Each structure stands twice: as structure tokens, then as C-alpha cells.
Amino acid sequence: VDVAIDRLQRVSARRTGLIGLAGGLPDASLFPRTALHAAFARALSGSDEGGSCLQYDWPEGSQPLRRWIAARLAARGADVSEGDVIVTSGAQQALAIATSQLARPGDAVDVDERAYPAALDLFRGRELRLVSSSEARWCAPRFSYVMPGVANPTGVGLSPERIVDLLAGTHAIVADEAYAELRFDGALPPLLLASARDRTWHVGTFSKTLCPGLRVGFLVPPRSHRAAALAAKQDADLQAGTLAQSILAHFLSVDDFDARLERIRKIYADRAGQLVRALRQTFPSFRVHEPEGGFSVWVETDAPGDDVALLHAAIKHGVSFDPGRVFHRSPEPGALSLRLCHSSAPITDLAEGVARLAKAFASGARSSA
Amino acid sequence: VDVAIDRLQRVSARRTGLIGLAGGLPDASLFPRTALHAAFARALSGSDEGGSCLQYDWPEGSQPLRRWIAARLAARGADVSEGDVIVTSGAQQALAIATSQLARPGDAVDVDERAYPAALDLFRGRELRLVSSSEARWCAPRFSYVMPGVANPTGVGLSPERIVDLLAGTHAIVADEAYAELRFDGALPPLLLASARDRTWHVGTFSKTLCPGLRVGFLVPPRSHRAAALAAKQDADLQAGTLAQSILAHFLSVDDFDARLERIRKIYADRAGQLVRALRQTFPSFRVHEPEGGFSVWVETDAPGDDVALLHAAIKHGVSFDPGRVFHRSPEPGALSLRLCHSSAPITDLAEGVARLAKAFASGARSSA
């Protein structure tokens, strides 16, 4: 966690009128508020007068929820039953448990050159050595961390070569599918869990497809690690929230989740298209990566510059973004990069956000402050 | 986690008609279901149409909730403001974060001879050496883990001598107040945080006083450790559940929490009294410790026996309890001990539960299976 960036993001979140292109938040207008409220009412009218949805539960979590998750993974070809699923406090906890079970300080972990910052923070906090997949050939990583379907921040799926490499390897794979169901083409990625069941730690979440506020994710560890992973879950926080799981299970029992996914994919694809067009028109010299899904657009430049100084100037001009440095596996001074999220600002503000960014950029504040 | 005990507890939870004296669950009939449902409705009718209660939040958690927590601690004499409080996924996560910040594998930790099993599991999982407070004088523990007010499982507060010792020391104190507000006399224990602010890690929770299903606890670390503790929280699961915190904050803004505490203290005191009387009448040779608060009664015997074999027999006779061994800092074969919870079984079943236990005990099944 970079203190200066954290401070700037908090400033930007408070500023009225600022167009927020940072943070990777889902569109709050897509949260099914009424249906979740109705699900709570149903949970409270259960056979025990709703006591169980507010009570302690077992560490592995809600059985109906685990059954739902297992059925969806099984439908994609994985050998998964409800007993294999551990409900977690978001995908982040699933990553933290997998990491705690797989690696010790000093161990090597194979991570893409650009990756999810909270995973990088987690790995660094555990004192792991972050190596590239080509370095990994020589240093026996404890695991590869990948985001099939849609990687954060690059927005693209794993290449066929990368998949072949992962499946040809023998070390563990932590497959984080946080955004996989939000590929704009609706094509779910091949499930690594289906091909390498005994060394894949599958991570999923409802934070991107439904809402983050429930804090419900899940982990499917290899069967040989299930008991140890469950003990680690219990040590960490006993169990995921009973109420959140109960609301979610009741919601899923009546919701057409695939229809929901189809609908929100179109909305995010439309937003992404608008942001990409605005960026390409405004910054013709930048490499604007067309995302295949998810919430953001990854932009690289050949221009030297200080992304934090640029963020500082951008906030003054009424727009925010995520500085590229937080996504870098290795600190890499020099060329400017940034992640811009299309997911939560009003869609009609995206072009104006890019125009404000252009003004901040033109102000020269991208050079070191 | 003992696999055999876990299996037995799961069997007993499913058995119809069984009187559950295991697990330390609060009385579900005391959960304010209607008020929590109303709080959800208010959260959803917020200025942003309830989007924020389902969205991501900052890792430290809800500001109104932290303000409420800080005010209560400040009223007890501690120098605590909302910025000092980190909302956690239950008290267990607060313990896990404190432990991760204070101790490394091989380090010594000062723990009572009888202690909360999930803390013991956590410490053992982190490969810490568990030592007594007298051993601690010689081996420089990284911290003392204590439960002021009401210890689990013994049900009593810290002795004045222990408090003097802790305050005379220089190492960190992890003060777990999970049950402190449930002292039957309503006398809150002296706040170690008020006397040793710079080395006390204060842990609290709403799981016992309100309901566990929200999974909301909190940690107040020393100010010098606040940033690192917050980073550890973020690495662990990004944040506690936004919805649960929002429901809780709305609930607390209208609830008379002290009146609630007074009411439920009386109910639990009454239950504890009934259980203690039944145990003393039925097992006159056992040491039945009169609890000063909380959910359970701690029983020690001079009789040799296998508590797991006794649990097995007890379940056959229609009652459950927690085998004493899981509360022991050091494995201690020999004399039988057990924890019996009065908190969640119908109060009218407590005497019958003890009668069933007597039958199981008389069956001789307490000796090793």
C-alpha cells in the first residue's frame, strides 16, 4: 500500500463533482437492492424465525451456497462437489489462504508483469519473491498466480501458450476468476480446475457480478489441502458472514444469474467501448489496451513521467485514475502507465473525464513533483 | 482443530431432540431480528439509494461504526478516537491480525492454562510457543493473551495480581473483551487500553452481545502499529462486510445498547445459575466453577477419563458439551474437564441436559474408547 496514493485516492473520493476513474468499483446502480432486501426478509422468516441467519455457522460456510457454486463449476467440467468449496470473506481471503498454505517467506511466486495490486501487496507482505513466468522455469516457484478470462489490469485472458505452460508444469496454480464471468463475449475461460484438479486453487467471488458489500467469495483447494485450508480459514476469522451468505443463497435461489450476467456484460462492454474511444482520440500516442472484459482500461505510454504527480494534477482538474505503478510486479521507473475504470462513473461522464485528464497531462504535472 | 471432536460436534448439531450444551452460541431468540431488518431498510434508503451499503468500503471500515466504538472505549477512560479503530471480520480476525504483527514462528506467547480454543489453534498454527505467565518471566514473550472481565472457558475476570503484573511488564497485551460486557454484575473490567495504550491491542466484537452472523468485531492497536495492522487487514480480506457494518451502524444509532446489555445479562445470569445448580446437585464431587459472566460453566474433576469418549456417549444420551481438552494450553492427559454452555439451549432443558450427562457418565464411557 503506497501511502501517498492512498491519501490521494481518499481525497478524490471525497471531492464533489470529481469523475472517478479509479478504484475498480462496480456500478452501484446494478446492485439488486430490492431483491437482496426481499432475500433478507425470506432468510428472517426461516423455520427457526430467522435465528440461524444471524447465528454462528460452520467454517466452510452455507451449504446451499456451496452447492450452487459447486454446480456451476461442475457444469464447466470440474470435478467439484459442495464439500470441496470453502466460502471466504471475498476473493482476497481466498488468495490469502492459498498463499498461506503454499508459500513461506523467501519462496518464489510466478506473477504476470502487471497484476492485481492487493495480490502483490499480499505476496510482498508475506515476503515472497515475485518472478516472471520465464524466470519461473529456473527457480521452482511455489505457485503461479493468474487471472483466467480477464486479468487485472490488462483486461485480457490468458494466452493459449500460457495455459499450455501452466498445464505442463507441476507446481500449484492459483486461478483468480474475479472477473472471468464479465468477459464481454460471455465466453467463460477454460477452467484450470478441470484440467489440473490436484494442484489448482480456484478463487471466485460475487463482488464484481453482484455486489462487493456482502464480502462473499470462495476457494476450491486441491482435495489434499482441503482440511488445512479450512483450518486456516477458521484461524483467520472463524467463518464468512452468516447473514451475507444467507441473503446470497436466498437471492440465488430465485435469481436468473446467467441472465443477470448477460445484461451487465453488455453494460460494461458499452462503457469500456466509450472509454477506449475517448482515450484513443485524446491520446493517440498512448497504447490503449482494448479490454476483453472487466471494469477498466490499461494504458501504457513511452512518455516518462510520474504517475502520482499526474494523479495529483488530475484530481485538481476533477478526475481520478489508478497510477500504473501499483500494478507492476517490479518497480519500474520511467514510462507512464495508468488504469482507468469505466465501471462506476456515470457513462455520460467518461469522455469528460478523459478530457480533464488531458488537461492535467498538458499541465506538465506528470513530471516528478 | 481436533478432527474427532469436530465430527462429533457436527453429528450432535444435526441430531433432533439433542440438548446442545456445546459451542458457545448466543441465544438466537435474543437477536433483534425486526430491528436489524429495519436497519437494512434504512441503509438501503440512503442518499445514494443504498448503493454504498453494498459497495466496497475502505479497509478500516464504517466511520459511524468506528465513532460509536471509539466513544464507548473513551467513556471507559481510553485515549481512543475513530481513527484508531479497525473494524474486523469478527474478534477472531482481530486476534489473527494482532498475532501476525506481534509474533513469528518460534516466539513465546503468554496464555492462561485454560483458554479460548480458536486462539490456541491460531497460535499453534503460527508455530508459537505457549507459555504460562510464570514461565513468561524468564522467556520474554512477544505478548500476553488475556480475556478481561470474563475469560473463556473459566468464566471469571483477571485477578488484581494478574492485572498488576501485566501493567508492570513491558511486552504487548492482547486484550480480548469478547465477553466483557456480559459480566452478570454489569461491572466492566478496567480497560488495559486505558493504562497501557502503547502496547495494548484491544479486541472486541458484537457477536456475543448482538449476533454473530454479522461477523463484525474490532481491533484497536497501539498507534505505532496502526498502519501495519491496517495493511494486514487489507491483505487478509480487504475490509469487513459493508452491508453488515451498515446494518449495524443504523441499528446502533437507534438502539439503547446499554439497556439491551442489562436485559441479556440477566437472562444469561439466570441460565448460568440453573446450570450451576443442576451440575452441583448431580455431580457433587466435581469442581463446578461459578461463572462471573458469559455463556458457559467450566467443570473440572479429579476423575481420570477420556472427554471425547464421554462426548460420544453423551450424544447417544441426547446431550452435547465441549470436551475440556480443547481449552488446555498444554496437552494434559488424566483428569476429566468439560465446558457446558447454558446460552443457547432452552432454559427449561438445562436440568434435563445435566441428567442425560449423568447417565452418559454412569455408563462408564468416559474411559478411553
Boltz contact constraints between the chains, C-beta under 6 A:
constraints:
  - contact:
      token1: [A, 1]
      token2: [B, 231]
      max_distance: 6.0
  - contact:
      token1: [A, 25]
      token2: [B, 56]
      max_distance: 6.0
  - contact:
      token1: [A, 28]
      token2: [B, 51]
      max_distance: 6.0
  - contact:
      token1: [A, 28]
      token2: [B, 55]
      max_distance: 6.0
  - contact:
      token1: [A, 31]
      token2: [B, 54]
      max_distance: 6.0
  - contact:
      token1: [A, 33]
      token2: [B, 44]
      max_distance: 6.0
  - contact:
      token1: [A, 33]
      token2: [B, 50]
      max_distance: 6.0
  - contact:
      token1: [A, 37]
      token2: [B, 44]
      max_distance: 6.0
  - contact:
      token1: [A, 40]
      token2: [B, 40]
      max_distance: 6.0
  - contact:
      token1: [A, 44]
      token2: [B, 33]
      max_distance: 6.0
  - contact:
      token1: [A, 44]
      token2: [B, 37]
      max_distance: 6.0
  - contact:
      token1: [A, 50]
      token2: [B, 33]
      max_distance: 6.0
  - contact:
      token1: [A, 51]
      token2: [B, 28]
      max_distance: 6.0
  - contact:
      token1: [A, 53]
      token2: [B, 213]
      max_distance: 6.0
  - contact:
      token1: [A, 54]
      token2: [B, 31]
      max_distance: 6.0
  - contact:
      token1: [A, 54]
      token2: [B, 211]
      max_distance: 6.0
  - contact:
      token1: [A, 54]
      token2: [B, 213]
      max_distance: 6.0
  - contact:
      token1: [A, 55]
      token2: [B, 28]
      max_distance: 6.0
  - contact:
      token1: [A, 55]
      token2: [B, 213]
      max_distance: 6.0
  - contact:
      token1: [A, 56]
      token2: [B, 25]
      max_distance: 6.0
  - contact:
      token1: [A, 56]
      token2: [B, 212]
      max_distance: 6.0
  - contact:
      token1: [A, 89]
      token2: [B, 89]
      max_distance: 6.0
  - contact:
      token1: [A, 89]
      token2: [B, 237]
      max_distance: 6.0
  - contact:
      token1: [A, 90]
      token2: [B, 237]
      max_distance: 6.0
  - contact:
      token1: [A, 90]
      token2: [B, 238]
      max_distance: 6.0
  - contact:
      token1: [A, 92]
      token2: [B, 237]
      max_distance: 6.0
  - contact:
      token1: [A, 92]
      token2: [B, 238]
      max_distance: 6.0
  - contact:
      token1: [A, 93]
      token2: [B, 237]
      max_distance: 6.0
  - contact:
      token1: [A, 96]
      token2: [B, 236]
      max_distance: 6.0
  - contact:
      token1: [A, 121]
      token2: [B, 235]
      max_distance: 6.0
  - contact:
      token1: [A, 122]
      token2: [B, 235]
      max_distance: 6.0
  - contact:
      token1: [A, 125]
      token2: [B, 235]
      max_distance: 6.0
  - contact:
      token1: [A, 211]
      token2: [B, 54]
      max_distance: 6.0
  - contact:
      token1: [A, 212]
      token2: [B, 56]
      max_distance: 6.0
  - contact:
      token1: [A, 213]
      token2: [B, 53]
      max_distance: 6.0
  - contact:
      token1: [A, 213]
      token2: [B, 54]
      max_distance: 6.0
  - contact:
      token1: [A, 213]
      token2: [B, 55]
      max_distance: 6.0
  - contact:
      token1: [A, 213]
      token2: [B, 242]
      max_distance: 6.0
  - contact:
      token1: [A, 213]
      token2: [B, 243]
      max_distance: 6.0
  - contact:
      token1: [A, 214]
      token2: [B, 243]
      max_distance: 6.0
  - contact:
      token1: [A, 215]
      token2: [B, 241]
      max_distance: 6.0
  - contact:
      token1: [A, 231]
      token2: [B, 1]
      max_distance: 6.0
  - contact:
      token1: [A, 235]
      token2: [B, 121]
      max_distance: 6.0
  - contact:
      token1: [A, 235]
      token2: [B, 122]
      max_distance: 6.0
  - contact:
      token1: [A, 235]
      token2: [B, 125]
      max_distance: 6.0
  - contact:
      token1: [A, 236]
      token2: [B, 96]
      max_distance: 6.0
  - contact:
      token1: [A, 237]
      token2: [B, 89]
      max_distance: 6.0
  - contact:
      token1: [A, 237]
      token2: [B, 90]
      max_distance: 6.0
  - contact:
      token1: [A, 237]
      token2: [B, 92]
      max_distance: 6.0
  - contact:
      token1: [A, 237]
      token2: [B, 93]
      max_distance: 6.0
  - contact:
      token1: [A, 238]
      token2: [B, 90]
      max_distance: 6.0
  - contact:
      token1: [A, 238]
      token2: [B, 92]
      max_distance: 6.0
  - contact:
      token1: [A, 241]
      token2: [B, 215]
      max_distance: 6.0
  - contact:
      token1: [A, 241]
      token2: [B, 241]
      max_distance: 6.0
  - contact:
      token1: [A, 241]
      token2: [B, 244]
      max_distance: 6.0
  - contact:
      token1: [A, 242]
      token2: [B, 213]
      max_distance: 6.0
  - contact:
      token1: [A, 243]
      token2: [B, 213]
      max_distance: 6.0
  - contact:
      token1: [A, 243]
      token2: [B, 214]
      max_distance: 6.0
  - contact:
      token1: [A, 244]
      token2: [B, 241]
      max_distance: 6.0
